[in-house]
């Protein structure tokens, strides 16, 4: 593939700027990505009976994209939120749309295809959309949803580039509608307790935060799995699994980095990594002197862990940011195992939070500006790796010349 990044090619093309253009670019010859309906995943269990109606001020959501995450993780959790319900569905696969619509009790006239989506503007049952499409489609569908007069909850990562994030934020402001990024861990009890403990210096002054987010994928290709296609996923595990590691480094330190240095790796002749990186590693330096180390991979033994080392103790989260099974302990003078609650509430928690922001006009904990910040840092990580240099950062994550 001619669009793959190599250090020599980037330097010859103009350094970091060329790296960003390449990472954000589409695979050559494919054109812009479009939403297409896929068959119902084989591992999905649809509800036996449609969910019951909610309280009168419940926010009606249209789910855009009926893939595995939407069907297995998020849609079943709507029953756990008394202020959010599924009001409409959007898919390009008519058979799947009918199956899922029947299972969730969505009326036939509230089942939209990608082609006729714009009709949703007149559907008063729909207050908001939840975009659960591949990342390369987020920006266009957010803009379309705002144009239809709907609020937008968008899966992470927000988009493939900072420019796309800025376009989404601007569209929301023009429409006077709210934009939230679905960073579920900001509603997860163990992570919330970890944030509180670090703010209260339960481990002393932070010196090091190490986040490792990896798993080894089976055989696949970009055509078979969108997460391995540059046009839909970006550069690889950093934007996917690794983004929660980057997030953890930020919310546990309560700082923004002032510089970043990074590396990337792609094994030769591996069909999985013909378009994306297999591994990305980054070191972030903070104004306090603390250091954040991030490692993320699609080709190494699985781990989901965050370790904080402070002057008087440590916080160990292993596993730390998954869907469940969290184990978190504090070491030092107040050593203990945390028992912070049920991690599963994170899914319904973000739905209720966004519904309350819409109905009560309350602040959003994970707004579009947070998603933009993170993508700026992703771009800086790739620029550093491509150029073989440390990249200086502004407080909002922008790269400094």
ABEGO torsion letter per residue (X at the ends): XAABBBAAAAAAAGEAAAAAAAAABBBBGAEBBBBBBBBBBAABBBBABBBBBBBAABBBBBBBEBBAAAAAAAAAAAAABAABBBABBBBABAAAAAAAAAAAGBBAAABBBAAAAAAAAABAABABBBBABBAAAAAAAAAAAAAAGBBBBBBOBABABAAAAAAAAAAAAAAGBBBBBBBAAAABAAAAAAAAAAAAGAAEBBABBBBBBBBBBBBBBAAABAAABAAAAEAEAAABAAAAAAAAAAAAAGBBBABBBBBBBBBBGBAAAAABBABBBBBBBBAAGBBBBBBBBAABBBBBBBBBBBAABBBBBOBAABABGBBBBBBEAABBBBBAEBAAAAAAAAAAAAAAAAAAGBBBABBAAAAAAAAAAAAAAAAAAAAGBBBBBBAAGBBBX
